[in-house]
Amino acid sequence: MKFGILVNEGPYNHQASDSAYQFAKAALEKGHEIFRVFFYYDGVNNATSLGQPPSDDRNVTKNWQKLAEDHKVDLVVCVAAGLRRGIVEGNLAPGFRISGLGQLIEAGIQADRLVTFGD
């Protein structure tokens, strides 16, 4: 099955990003495809290169980066939501890219299921 994933919450204020990451990882391990992960609303904060979590805490951004690198997953950050929250090309973590809502629409069309994490 081909999945699209929508992440609407930030990495450390809600469980949604961790749940989305674990879902994507498990789906890939079972042989499914992740067409795209789209970060919207506060979810765009998953893509910042400015976060410095303590060494004894998980690094959600690095988890997404590794997933993208290992499995060629497309990580897309909404441009409008990003600009509202100060996420621009200059502070975007490697492996993420900025684009518009058309990428979310395409994920909904191309994927068999679009799974939403967060409010």
N, C-alpha and C positions, 0 to 999 in steps of 0.2 A: 504494500500500500504506500502511496505517496502522501506525505503530510506537509501541510503548511502550518507554521506556528506563529501565533501573535502573543507578544509579551507586553503587557500594559503597566507593569509595576517595576520599581527600581530594585536594585540588588540587595539592599540591606534593610528595607523598611517593610517588606512583605515577602511571603513565601513563594510568590508566583514565579519569579525568575529561577529559583532553585528547582521548583517543580517542573518548569518547562525544560530546563537543562536535563534533568533526570529522565523525563519523558523522551526527549530527543535521543539521548544516549541509549536508553533501553530499546527504542524503536529501531535504531541503527544496528544494535547488537542482534536484533531478531530478523535483520535483513530487509527492513523497510527503508524507504527513502525520505529524507527531509528536503523538500523542494526549496524552502526558504524559511528563515526566522525573521519576522518583522517586529521591530521594537517601536512602540508607540506610547504616547502619553509619558508617564514617568519611567516607562521601560527604557527610554533612550539613555537613561543614566547608567545602564549596563555597559554602554559603549565608551565611556570616558577613559582616557589614559591617565587622568589625574588622581584616581583613587589609590590609596595606599593602605589596604587593610593590614591589621597586625599579623605577624608571622604565624600566630597560632589560630588564625581565622581563615575561612575559605576565601579564595579570590574569585569571585563570580565572573568577572571580566575575563580572566585568564582561562577559566573553565570553558567559556564560550569560544575563546580564541583557539584553544586546543581542539575542541570539537570541530570547528570550521576547518582547521588545518588538516586534521586527520581524515575527515570525511567529505571535504570540499562542500561544506554547508555555506549557503549564501546568507550572511548576516546583514540585514538592512535596517538602517535607522531613519525614521521619518524626519525629513528636513524641517518641517514647520515645528513639530514638537521639540526637536533638537535645538533649534534657534531660540525657542522660548525658554529653554533650560541651559543655554550656554554651550551646547554641544555643537561644535563646528569642526571642519576638517583639521584644524590645528591641534585639537585636543582629542581627536578620535583615536581610539585604540586600534592597532593593526588588526586586520582581519574583518573589520566592520567597514561598511560603506554607507554614505548618506544618499537618500533618494526620496522620491515622493510617494504618495498614497497609491499611485498606479501599481507600484510593486506589491502592495498588499492585495489589491484587486486581482492582479495576475496570479498571485499565490492561491487565492480562493478559486480561481478558474482552473489552474493547472493541477492542483492537489486533489486527491480523493476526499480528504478531510482537512478543514482548517480548524485547528484547536487553539482556543483562547485561554490564556493564563492571566488572571488579575481582573480587577473590576473595570 
